[in-house]
Amino acid sequence: MADRPNILLIMGEDHGAWALGAAGNREIRTPTLDYLAETGVQMDNAFTPTPVCSPSRACLLTGRLASQHGIHDYLGSGPDIDAIDWLGAENTLPQLLRGNGYQTALIGKWHLGRDAQPQGGFEHWVCHSFDYPFEHGGPHRYSIQGEIHTLDGYKTQILTDFAVDFLRERDTERPFFLFVSHTATHSPWSGHPERLVQAYRGCDFSAAPQDPSPPGAVQNLESTNATREQPHEALAQYYAAVTEMDEGVGRLLDELEALGLRETTLVVYLSDHGLNCGQHGIWGKGNGTLPLNMVEESIRIPLIFNQPGRLFGHQHRGEFVDHLDIFRTLAEVAGIDLPGAAERYPGRSFLSLLDNTAPAPGWRDVQFGEYGDVRMVRTARHKLIMRHPDGPHELYDLVQDPRETSNVHADPANAALVARLTEQVTAYFARHADPVKSGLRVRDLPRHNSTEAWRSG
């Protein structure tokens, strides 16, 4: 791109790729996101590098794996967590953008430590993620430029108000990077606007089949008795949260148009990771079960790019991409040079896929993932999950068994396939992982929270 566009990056929390009208869900109401997908580029095979909040956010902001930046689980709150500068050794995307002349703003969830003070290159800061629990309405504390204020109302609407204010009051002499980070779709799946919830109570929720729990897995963390006993109500609340967030995105698009910024602003919508709402018998993401899982609903995310006049619309792209690639793509959009990129950053820019300026030969045909000492490699057909040091391991044929119900890892007929995939995932992490911060060392690294799966025994 010849001119550096503004960048509006909107992230949903726990927004599964399946919970989107543009992805084929016929019951959920997401007209704004559907519009962005229809008039922009929808990446149909987008993944998270780690299916839990803090590591995935760190991957997006640093362009590096959890086994490089060292955040392997969600970060709790408290002095022990805030005593660590978790991203202090990293050069984050907002730092790079700010150094390249962008005005940078975070509005919403940070979840990477020291939330009450502006972090990571953001000069404009409105953050609430330190304020647990996650009830969606009512009074909550917000850090506004480092000062704590208590505000009442629905978080999605309050955050959208702050984002609109930023657009109106921004420095018009500089391009902006506005990161709006919502939490509406995170549990608890209750307390959302009744006008939206009521509209979903008559749905069948066919996109969220209530499967039996996987053999050997124990439900962890996210589920409550009320959720499991009343899944229909929990789904109505979850769908309402997605629709409420969609309304907020619509307000931001309207504001861009009113300010004459629509064609000079790249709008990106994504989620930090996916979510199960009863699929596979799970309510939650990668840490929704013990042992930790890598099911499709946990690792797949919605991803949409939209900029009228710059990106060709009506595109569905099938390439495997993730947060590491998004980091590289946004850096290229902003004209940022990344010295030593091939060695430091595992991802690759896919800007040429979005604007058709050049072919992208040799795009990878595998997707890698990790969560602590769990590692994954996924091809178009197969998924291998390796739990270190001694399993249980899993192998699925996603063509014959798309619901991942039959673990064929132990089948002798698959021995050569398992060996080949094992070699791929081993080589990938051998090339990129920091031996000190590797997920295989999670038991020796600083504690992230009080429920780390690898210490649960």
LODRENMAR-244177 format. One line per field, with one value per residue (C-alpha): residue number from 1; residue in one letter; z, y, x. Coordinates in pm, 1 decimal, padded with zeros to 6 digits. Each point is the difference from the previous one (the first is absolute). Layout:
<sites>
pos: c(NUM,...)
code: c(A,...)
Z: c(Z,...)
Y: c(Y,...)
X: c(X,...)
</sites>
This chain:
<sites>
pos: c(1,2,3,4,5,6,7,8,9,10,11,12,13,14,15,16,17,18,19,20,21,22,23,24,25,26,27,28,29,30,31,32,33,34,35,36,37,38,39,40,41,42,43,44,45,46,47,48,49,50,51,52,53,54,55,56,57,58,59,60,61,62,63,64,65,66,67,68,69,70,71,72,73,74,75,76,77,78,79,80,81,82,83,84,85,86,87,88,89,90,91,92,93,94,95,96,97,98,99,100,101,102,103,104,105,106,107,108,109,110,111,112,113,114,115,116,117,118,119,120,121,122,123,124,125,126,127,128,129,130,131,132,133,134,135,136,137,138,139,140,141,142,143,144,145,146,147,148,149,150,151,152,153,154,155,156,157,158,159,160,161,162,163,164,165,166,167,168,169,170,171,172,173,174,175,176,177,178,179,180,181,182,183,184,185,186,187,188,189,190,191,192,193,194,195,196,197,198,199,200,201,202,203,204,205,206,207,208,209,210,211,212,213,214,215,216,217,218,219,220,221,222,223,224,225,226,227,228,229,230,231,232,233,234,235,236,237,238,239,240,241,242,243,244,245,246,247,248,249,250,251,252,253,254,255,256,257,258,259,260,261,262,263,264,265,266,267,268,269,270,271,272,273,274,275,276,277,278,279,280,281,282,283,284,285,286,287,288,289,290,291,292,293,294,295,296,297,298,299,300,301,302,303,304,305,306,307,308,309,310,311,312,313,314,315,316,317,318,319,320,321,322,323,324,325,326,327,328,329,330,331,332,333,334,335,336,337,338,339,340,341,342,343,344,345,346,347,348,349,350,351,352,353,354,355,356,357,358,359,360,361,362,363,364,365,366,367,368,369,370,371,372,373,374,375,376,377,378,379,380,381,382,383,384,385,386,387,388,389,390,391,392,393,394,395,396,397,398,399,400,401,402,403,404,405,406,407,408,409,410,411,412,413,414,415,416,417,418,419,420,421,422,423,424,425,426,427,428,429,430,431,432,433,434,435,436,437,438,439,440,441,442,443,444,445,446,447,448,449,450,451,452,453,454,455,456,457)
code: c(M,A,D,R,P,N,I,L,L,I,M,G,E,D,H,G,A,W,A,L,G,A,A,G,N,R,E,I,R,T,P,T,L,D,Y,L,A,E,T,G,V,Q,M,D,N,A,F,T,P,T,P,V,C,S,P,S,R,A,C,L,L,T,G,R,L,A,S,Q,H,G,I,H,D,Y,L,G,S,G,P,D,I,D,A,I,D,W,L,G,A,E,N,T,L,P,Q,L,L,R,G,N,G,Y,Q,T,A,L,I,G,K,W,H,L,G,R,D,A,Q,P,Q,G,G,F,E,H,W,V,C,H,S,F,D,Y,P,F,E,H,G,G,P,H,R,Y,S,I,Q,G,E,I,H,T,L,D,G,Y,K,T,Q,I,L,T,D,F,A,V,D,F,L,R,E,R,D,T,E,R,P,F,F,L,F,V,S,H,T,A,T,H,S,P,W,S,G,H,P,E,R,L,V,Q,A,Y,R,G,C,D,F,S,A,A,P,Q,D,P,S,P,P,G,A,V,Q,N,L,E,S,T,N,A,T,R,E,Q,P,H,E,A,L,A,Q,Y,Y,A,A,V,T,E,M,D,E,G,V,G,R,L,L,D,E,L,E,A,L,G,L,R,E,T,T,L,V,V,Y,L,S,D,H,G,L,N,C,G,Q,H,G,I,W,G,K,G,N,G,T,L,P,L,N,M,V,E,E,S,I,R,I,P,L,I,F,N,Q,P,G,R,L,F,G,H,Q,H,R,G,E,F,V,D,H,L,D,I,F,R,T,L,A,E,V,A,G,I,D,L,P,G,A,A,E,R,Y,P,G,R,S,F,L,S,L,L,D,N,T,A,P,A,P,G,W,R,D,V,Q,F,G,E,Y,G,D,V,R,M,V,R,T,A,R,H,K,L,I,M,R,H,P,D,G,P,H,E,L,Y,D,L,V,Q,D,P,R,E,T,S,N,V,H,A,D,P,A,N,A,A,L,V,A,R,L,T,E,Q,V,T,A,Y,F,A,R,H,A,D,P,V,K,S,G,L,R,V,R,D,L,P,R,H,N,S,T,E,A,W,R,S,G)
Z: c(00000.0,-00108.8,00278.9,00359.9,00086.9,00338.7,00167.1,00201.1,00159.3,00176.5,00207.6,00145.8,00306.8,-00026.9,-00333.3,-00179.7,-00378.8,-00014.1,00173.0,-00300.5,-00267.8,-00271.3,00103.5,-00067.5,00337.2,-00103.8,00344.9,00135.2,-00094.2,-00099.5,-00277.5,00041.2,00002.3,-00288.0,-00191.7,00066.4,-00117.3,-00308.6,-00109.9,00117.5,00040.8,00222.6,00101.8,00027.6,00163.6,00271.7,00322.7,00336.1,00091.1,00357.9,00093.9,00311.4,00057.1,00111.7,-00216.2,-00314.7,00059.1,00057.7,-00326.1,-00189.0,00155.6,-00023.7,-00309.6,00200.9,00138.4,00363.1,00002.1,-00098.2,00213.3,00296.0,00082.8,-00005.5,00188.6,00091.1,00241.7,00330.9,00200.4,00309.1,00108.5,-00092.8,-00360.3,-00022.7,00137.9,-00335.5,-00316.7,-00217.9,-00334.6,00110.5,-00235.1,-00299.1,-00258.4,-00036.1,-00295.8,00167.4,00087.4,-00361.1,-00130.2,00242.8,-00101.2,-00360.7,00058.9,00102.5,00282.6,00201.3,00220.7,00198.4,00107.2,00184.3,00110.8,00036.5,00219.5,-00020.4,00343.5,00161.8,-00149.5,00207.7,-00172.9,-00373.6,-00149.5,-00312.7,-00209.0,00045.5,00056.3,00044.8,00260.0,00116.9,00161.4,00218.4,-00012.9,00350.5,00137.2,00074.6,-00016.8,-00352.0,00056.3,-00305.1,00156.3,00317.8,00144.8,-00093.4,00042.5,-00304.6,-00028.5,-00204.7,-00068.1,00326.1,00215.4,00136.4,-00064.6,00082.3,-00278.9,-00017.3,-00301.6,-00251.3,-00073.7,-00374.9,-00023.3,00228.6,-00195.3,-00326.8,00142.2,00084.2,-00348.2,-00167.9,00218.5,-00104.0,-00369.0,00048.6,00212.8,-00167.5,-00130.9,-00360.5,-00105.6,00063.9,-00108.8,00289.7,00132.2,00207.7,00173.6,00132.9,00214.8,00116.0,00267.6,-00067.3,-00117.8,00300.5,00279.9,00199.1,-00264.7,00180.2,00059.9,-00360.3,-00128.9,00026.7,-00330.2,-00172.9,00211.9,-00043.9,-00377.9,00024.7,00251.3,-00275.5,-00201.3,-00062.1,00023.3,-00264.8,-00029.2,00359.9,00035.7,00361.2,-00036.0,00263.0,00181.2,-00166.9,00154.0,00274.6,00011.7,00313.5,-00030.4,00134.8,00101.8,-00226.6,00064.4,00281.7,00104.7,-00120.7,-00345.9,-00039.5,00137.7,-00213.6,-00318.9,-00204.9,00217.2,00001.9,-00380.5,-00023.9,00218.7,-00206.3,-00328.2,00151.4,00100.8,-00358.9,-00132.1,00254.2,-00105.2,-00365.3,00079.0,00148.7,-00313.8,-00200.1,00203.2,-00073.1,-00373.2,00002.3,00177.3,-00252.2,-00282.5,00170.9,00046.2,-00357.5,00114.8,-00138.9,-00307.9,00184.1,00282.9,-00006.6,00219.5,00138.2,00208.2,00178.8,00325.3,00238.9,-00025.3,-00047.6,00240.4,00054.8,00113.6,00054.0,-00306.8,00095.0,00337.3,00085.7,00130.0,-00049.2,-00217.0,00022.1,00377.6,-00000.9,00061.5,00177.2,-00175.6,-00202.6,-00340.5,-00357.3,-00150.3,-00305.9,00188.6,00240.8,-00261.3,-00289.6,-00004.9,-00216.7,-00203.8,-00233.4,-00176.8,-00157.5,-00164.5,-00288.9,-00299.0,00124.3,00051.2,-00249.9,00157.7,-00027.5,00074.4,00192.2,00055.6,00102.8,00104.5,00356.1,00193.1,00365.8,00234.3,-00088.5,-00365.0,00093.4,00184.6,-00308.1,-00226.2,00207.2,00020.6,-00379.6,-00031.5,00217.5,-00193.4,00294.4,-00068.1,00227.5,00009.3,00041.9,-00056.5,-00141.1,00314.6,00259.2,-00131.6,-00100.9,-00184.0,-00350.5,-00145.1,-00214.5,-00124.6,-00359.6,00050.3,00110.4,-00271.1,-00279.8,-00058.5,-00031.3,00029.2,00326.2,-00120.7,00238.4,00263.8,00279.1,-00001.2,00374.3,00315.4,00327.8,00349.1,00363.3,00350.4,00267.6,-00060.6,-00255.0,-00364.9,-00316.9,-00374.8,-00232.9,-00373.1,-00229.5,00099.8,00320.2,00347.1,00235.6,00365.4,00211.1,00378.3,00152.3,00145.1,-00023.3,-00148.9,-00048.6,-00368.3,-00261.2,-00375.6,-00195.7,-00363.1,-00042.4,-00333.6,00118.3,00358.4,00003.2,00351.3,00136.2,00164.1,-00086.8,00114.6,-00246.2,00139.1,00114.1,-00329.4,-00147.7,-00346.8,00098.7,00135.2,-00300.8,00004.7,00371.3,-00051.9,-00282.7,00188.5,00314.8,-00197.2,-00135.8,00336.1,00162.1,-00272.7,00016.5,00370.8,-00015.9,-00249.6,00179.1,00373.5,00258.1,00211.3,00315.5,-00074.0,-00175.1,00090.0,00086.4,00303.3,00132.6,00337.4,00052.8,-00123.3,00215.1,00098.6,-00213.0,00219.8,00272.5,-00233.4,-00239.4,-00146.6,00019.9,00376.9,00067.3,00112.4)
Y: c(00000.0,00328.9,00206.0,-00111.9,-00056.4,00037.5,-00338.3,-00088.5,-00340.0,-00144.9,-00313.3,-00213.7,-00211.4,-00368.9,00063.7,-00333.1,-00003.9,-00191.5,00281.9,00229.9,00041.5,00035.5,-00339.3,-00169.9,00030.9,00067.9,00087.3,00253.2,00366.1,00168.6,00242.8,00228.5,-00277.7,-00168.3,00327.8,00030.2,-00356.9,00045.0,00321.2,-00103.8,-00308.4,-00288.2,-00242.2,-00335.3,-00186.7,00235.8,-00140.8,00103.8,-00106.8,-00074.7,-00055.3,00219.8,00376.5,00143.3,-00210.1,00056.3,00376.1,00002.5,-00192.0,00263.3,00294.7,-00144.4,-00218.3,-00276.6,-00337.4,-00064.1,-00205.1,00321.8,00267.9,-00232.0,00055.8,-00343.1,00038.4,00272.0,00252.1,00040.3,00321.4,00112.4,00122.1,-00323.0,00029.9,00374.5,-00040.1,-00151.3,00205.8,-00280.8,00168.4,00208.1,-00177.0,00030.0,00274.7,00010.4,00101.5,00322.6,00090.2,-00052.1,00195.7,00286.5,00016.1,00021.9,00302.6,-00160.3,00118.2,-00315.1,-00080.8,-00297.9,-00007.6,-00310.8,-00310.8,-00019.8,-00310.8,-00002.8,00134.1,00345.2,00088.7,00312.8,00187.8,00063.8,-00281.2,-00115.9,00317.2,00122.6,00374.6,-00004.9,-00252.1,-00112.0,-00341.5,-00212.4,-00353.6,00016.2,00028.8,-00353.9,-00164.9,00055.8,00100.8,00195.1,00266.6,00202.2,00214.2,-00089.0,00163.3,00133.8,00127.0,00318.1,00119.5,-00166.4,00153.0,-00233.9,00093.2,-00195.4,00004.7,-00160.0,-00169.3,-00277.1,-00035.0,-00039.9,00325.9,00187.3,-00117.8,00096.0,00346.8,00039.6,-00120.9,00248.4,00278.3,-00093.1,00017.1,00344.1,00137.1,-00167.4,00179.2,00059.6,00056.0,-00363.2,-00334.5,-00194.4,-00353.9,-00062.0,-00338.2,-00060.5,-00311.4,-00123.0,-00256.4,-00039.1,-00360.2,-00117.6,-00184.0,00043.8,-00071.1,00206.1,00360.5,00119.1,00244.9,-00168.1,00149.5,-00206.3,-00314.1,-00035.0,-00005.3,-00320.2,-00204.7,-00166.0,-00111.0,-00359.0,00089.6,-00254.5,00143.4,-00103.0,-00368.9,-00115.1,-00287.4,-00252.5,00071.3,-00143.8,-00324.0,00065.3,00375.5,00181.4,00326.2,00288.0,00363.8,00158.6,-00219.5,00057.7,-00227.3,00261.2,00005.8,-00375.6,-00033.4,00286.0,-00001.7,00154.7,00312.0,00018.2,-00014.7,00271.0,00218.1,-00080.3,00080.1,00323.4,00093.5,-00049.4,00212.9,00274.2,00005.7,00010.8,00309.9,00162.3,-00074.4,00159.3,00319.0,00018.2,-00048.6,00271.8,00233.8,-00069.3,00082.7,00316.4,00117.4,-00082.0,-00266.3,-00315.1,-00038.0,00096.0,-00248.3,-00370.9,-00175.6,-00340.6,-00220.4,-00311.3,-00190.5,-00102.0,-00367.1,-00207.8,-00141.2,-00309.6,00051.6,-00365.7,-00127.3,-00306.4,00019.2,00304.3,00342.6,00193.9,00015.7,-00177.8,-00006.1,-00111.5,-00354.1,-00185.3,-00105.0,00321.2,-00027.2,00109.7,-00069.5,00202.8,00222.0,00100.7,00083.8,00154.1,00373.7,00242.9,00227.4,00278.7,00278.3,00291.4,00324.6,00138.2,00099.0,-00186.2,-00359.8,-00192.6,-00099.4,-00318.3,-00216.7,-00325.7,-00108.4,-00355.9,00038.2,-00095.1,00320.3,00096.7,00288.4,-00025.7,00062.8,00283.7,00174.3,-00020.8,00112.3,00309.2,00088.4,-00009.4,00204.0,00270.0,-00007.8,-00132.4,-00169.8,-00296.4,-00071.0,-00368.2,-00085.2,-00347.1,-00109.0,00188.2,-00034.7,-00335.3,00166.9,00140.4,00298.3,-00090.8,00354.0,-00110.7,-00250.2,00283.3,00256.3,-00233.4,00210.5,-00307.5,-00376.4,-00169.2,-00312.1,-00278.0,00090.0,-00257.0,-00288.4,-00071.4,00181.5,-00032.4,00069.1,-00037.4,00037.3,-00048.2,-00344.0,-00094.2,00038.2,-00041.5,-00024.7,00014.8,-00063.0,00026.3,-00354.8,-00104.2,00139.0,-00132.7,00107.7,-00081.9,00029.6,00006.6,-00188.7,-00315.3,00071.0,-00070.4,00075.8,00035.6,-00031.1,00085.6,-00033.7,00323.1,-00109.4,-00326.9,00115.9,00377.4,-00012.2,-00150.3,-00294.0,-00278.9,00023.8,-00214.2,00075.1,-00359.0,-00157.0,-00174.1,00102.0,00363.2,-00054.1,00156.7,00297.5,00053.9,-00013.8,00252.8,00244.8,-00040.7,00089.0,00311.8,00134.0,-00084.9,00179.3,00306.5,00055.0,-00090.1,00283.1,00262.9,-00073.3,00175.9,-00279.9,00206.8,00099.9,-00318.2,-00147.8,-00322.9,00186.0,00136.2,-00168.4,00197.3,00338.2,00270.2,-00087.3,00162.5,-00066.5,-00228.0,-00263.9,-00085.6,-00338.8,-00121.8,00060.1,-00126.6,-00339.2)
X: c(00000.0,00148.6,-00158.3,-00012.4,-00363.6,-00157.9,-00047.3,-00308.9,00059.9,-00304.1,00037.6,-00274.3,00068.0,-00094.7,-00173.7,-00002.8,00028.1,-00329.8,-00194.4,-00023.3,-00262.2,00264.0,00138.6,-00332.8,-00173.2,-00359.7,-00131.6,00246.7,-00047.7,00325.4,-00095.1,00302.8,00257.9,-00183.1,00017.3,00373.6,00050.8,-00216.9,00173.1,00346.6,00216.5,-00104.0,00273.8,-00175.8,00289.0,00118.5,00142.0,00135.7,00354.4,-00117.7,-00366.7,-00013.1,-00008.5,00334.9,00236.0,-00205.7,-00008.8,00373.3,00048.8,-00199.3,00182.0,00351.9,-00021.8,00162.0,-00099.7,-00077.8,00321.5,00180.9,-00168.7,-00053.7,-00369.0,-00160.6,-00328.0,-00246.8,00146.8,-00177.0,00000.2,00184.3,00343.6,00179.9,-00118.8,00059.8,00352.3,00098.2,00037.6,-00132.6,00070.2,00296.8,00239.4,-00233.0,-00042.2,-00377.2,-00212.2,-00123.8,00359.0,00104.0,-00298.1,00052.3,00364.5,-00115.8,-00221.8,-00329.1,-00219.2,-00070.8,-00298.0,-00124.0,-00362.8,-00113.0,00183.4,00378.6,00040.7,00378.7,00085.9,00009.1,-00335.8,-00052.0,00282.8,00047.0,00207.2,00171.7,00029.6,-00357.1,-00021.3,-00379.1,-00116.9,-00344.7,00023.1,-00227.1,00135.3,00145.2,-00353.0,-00120.1,-00247.6,-00126.8,-00363.6,-00105.6,-00219.5,00013.9,00278.5,00358.1,00336.8,00183.0,00353.7,-00014.9,00352.6,00103.5,-00272.8,-00267.5,-00363.2,-00315.8,-00257.8,-00343.7,-00156.1,00067.4,00370.6,-00043.5,-00190.1,00240.6,00303.3,-00165.5,-00069.8,00368.2,00099.9,-00235.4,00141.4,00352.1,-00091.1,-00151.1,00283.5,00300.0,00305.7,-00105.1,00361.9,00092.6,-00139.5,-00150.0,00009.9,-00311.1,-00020.5,-00351.9,00002.7,-00342.2,-00088.6,-00372.4,00022.2,00203.2,-00180.2,-00216.2,-00261.6,-00260.2,-00094.1,-00003.1,-00264.9,-00337.9,-00118.6,00269.4,-00017.7,-00375.2,00039.3,00205.8,-00194.1,-00202.4,00304.2,00106.3,00372.8,00086.7,00351.0,00072.3,-00087.5,00001.1,00242.8,00102.2,00325.6,00310.5,00133.6,00252.8,-00062.5,-00115.6,-00192.0,00209.3,-00046.1,-00258.8,-00300.9,-00244.5,-00280.9,-00247.9,00161.5,00001.7,-00351.9,-00135.6,00209.2,-00281.0,-00003.1,00380.0,00001.8,-00265.8,00221.9,00310.7,-00171.6,-00132.7,00355.8,00119.3,-00285.7,00067.5,00364.2,-00107.6,-00209.3,00309.9,00199.3,-00280.2,00023.9,00372.6,-00054.5,-00265.8,00240.5,00275.5,-00239.9,-00124.0,00358.4,00096.9,00246.0,-00156.0,00220.1,00319.1,-00055.3,00075.9,-00256.6,00096.6,-00225.8,00126.8,-00019.5,00275.2,-00107.2,-00310.3,-00258.4,-00211.6,-00357.7,-00077.8,00182.8,00204.9,-00173.5,00215.5,-00094.4,00321.7,00309.5,00335.7,-00012.6,-00363.4,00119.6,00275.7,00209.0,00007.6,-00168.1,00064.9,-00342.8,-00095.7,-00245.1,00278.9,00263.0,-00196.2,-00076.3,-00197.3,00227.9,-00116.3,00193.6,-00184.0,00110.7,-00205.8,00206.8,00308.5,-00105.6,-00206.1,-00329.8,-00203.9,00304.0,00018.0,00359.1,00081.0,00364.1,00099.1,00075.4,00029.4,00087.6,00368.3,-00084.4,-00236.7,00284.6,00221.8,-00285.2,-00081.2,00367.9,00020.8,-00320.5,00160.5,00326.9,00200.9,00331.6,00070.5,00374.9,00076.9,-00365.5,00061.2,00182.8,-00204.4,-00354.7,-00156.8,-00288.5,-00022.3,-00184.4,-00298.6,-00066.2,00046.4,-00282.3,-00228.0,00066.8,00116.9,00312.5,00220.6,-00027.0,00089.9,00179.4,00081.3,-00254.5,00012.1,-00243.8,00024.4,-00101.7,00187.1,-00126.1,00097.7,-00137.5,00262.0,00151.4,-00267.6,00098.8,-00203.1,00045.8,-00299.3,-00014.6,-00299.7,-00089.8,00173.5,00063.1,00266.7,-00004.0,00305.4,-00003.9,00344.3,00165.3,-00211.5,-00343.9,-00277.7,00053.8,-00273.8,-00035.2,-00313.9,-00098.1,-00196.6,-00146.7,-00146.0,-00053.0,-00060.8,-00148.2,00324.9,-00173.3,00246.0,00361.9,00197.3,00346.5,00055.1,-00108.9,00307.4,-00116.7,00071.1,00351.7,00173.3,-00238.5,00056.1,00377.2,-00013.3,-00222.7,00207.7,00309.4,-00171.5,-00113.0,00333.8,00193.5,-00225.0,00047.5,00369.2,00038.9,-00205.4,-00031.3,00215.3,00151.6,-00054.6,-00360.7,-00109.5,-00335.8,00178.4,00139.8,-00330.1,00040.3,00320.5,-00126.3,-00167.7,-00352.5,-00271.2,-00304.5,-00129.6,-00146.7,00281.1,-00080.8,00358.4,00002.0,-00351.3,00124.1)
</sites>
